[in-house]
Amino acid sequence: MDIDLDLARIEEATRAVDRIFRDSPQLISDQLCDALGRNVLVKIETANPLGSFKGRGASFLVSSLPPGSTVVCASSGNFGLALAYAARARGMGVRVYVSPGTNPAKLVRIQNLGAEVIVDDRDPAQAARADAATHPGAVLANNHRAVAEGAGTIGVELLLAGRIDAVVLPVSDGTLITGTGCWIKAHSPATRIIGVCPAAAPAVAHSWRAGRVIRVEPGATIADSLAMWEPAPEAVHLMRKVVDDMVLVPDSALLDAMRLVARTLGVLIEPSAVAGLAAIACHDIPGASLATVLTGSAATSSLRRSSRRGPCGQRRSRPLRAVSDD
């Protein structure tokens, strides 16, 4: 199967993806930039009914399937919710495999949209693959090229802002960074694409560097949707084509970034969704103009935890620039 992404299909997705997920706000906040000491364009993917970017890929995938299809996926919550939302409008069936620790509020929303939720305490991704393989006509949504191409519409929109030296993105299954990176590399080759993984879950970063799948059991992290055991081989193949670097961030950096977004933008963002911003604060990423995407809004009590250490897990030698709450 040809797993490479198609620029023409990403362009098609700019029209085919449900309007409610397209053209999300992107802005440069003086307060945020002042706190970081960097010029950072932020794209906010939370102002839609799902509160995440996942609706783009799910919408494009479902739009390409014949009526009556059944879609199967493994999810930590957001992707399953997006598929259930997109499929319901077209009368399609959805089965979502999740782990026991998945956010129960998300599971209720998925079920309310008519999808079937199956809790698998071993490996939801493997269970979803087995389901699709044993049910003729079922479509496995995870790592489907249409999902990445739908996510690629984010790259189209980011480049409308002008020159960007680096785009810094959270990485889990790779659909966001491969779809966005594919478009940006084709239309702005000098722009660097930087992926971010939790320090406690480095499997994707290690696999990208090695050029092959490396399985690493994730440790404890508040970035549950980025806590991958291993990426799919096709994801590694695509990331090797468009990703320039991968960096890791500790939970303390994610907590700091969540607070920073709440203080400067007035938006509550879940830990995984601020990984790009945390990396910008934590690492010396080159470039005068950076961009990142806030990918989801299911903020938890993590925001209220005390974090006395700086964004790289070290005691701060100097604080982030003070920002007024006015």
Buried (B, 14 or more C-beta within 10 A) or exposed (E): EEBEBBBEBBBBBBEBBBEBBBEBEBEEBEBBBBBBEBBBBBBBBBEBEBBBBBBBBBBBBBBBBEEEBBBBBBBBBBBBBBBBBBBBEEEBBBBBBBBEEBBEEBBEBBBEBBBBBBBBEEBBBEBBBBBBEEEEEBBBBBBBBBBBBBBBBBBBBBBEBEEBBBBBBBBBBBBBBBBBBBBBBBEBEEBBBBBBBBBBBBBBBBBBEEEEBBEBEBEEBBBBBBBBBBBBEBBBBBBBEBBEBBBBBBBBBBBBBBBBBBBBBEBBBBBBBBBBBBBBBBBEBEBEBBBBBBBBBBBBEBBEEEBEBBBBBEEEEEEBEEBEEE
